[in-house]
Amino acid sequence: LHSKWHFVASIQLYSDLSPTYHPQGVKIIGDQIFLSTVEGKDQGAGHLLRYRFIDRENPAQGVIFVDQITFDAGSGGAINHAGGMDTDGERIFVPLSANQEEGPGQLLSVPLESFHAENVRVLATFDDHVGGILLDKLGGTLRLVDWSTGYYRLDLRTLLDQSSPLAVS
């Protein structure tokens, strides 16, 4: 299987309102672009930025910054390093970890319709740094990649139906 790529447009996401820092993941959902990023390698805050295409049919027209959710670094060892992300169409799943190999980490769910910090939900906690994520829609699982040793596979329905975060070790 071979894919042929075609250049469509170059889109600038940085602005004075929303510096992109150190990007970790990007996801286009409809007319919106979501970017997960972290301010610095060690102690900076993590962010989930949201942009909207000026004209989705003509991406070269650019985007406008809409808003962001910030994961504050606070004191040392904070869980603030946002990773890659995926979506099921209703919410964004994004891992958030301390910037160290053995975590701790969390899996967050952010509703697309109510994109605000108070609506962020912790679905799972890890004694590990989780960074990459992939939603297997056919299998109904989320797969997360850790810093160095492998990956986790979690049942999406179980995560969404539980009332408190699943502790994964």
Disulfide bonds with the S-S distance in Angstrom:
none
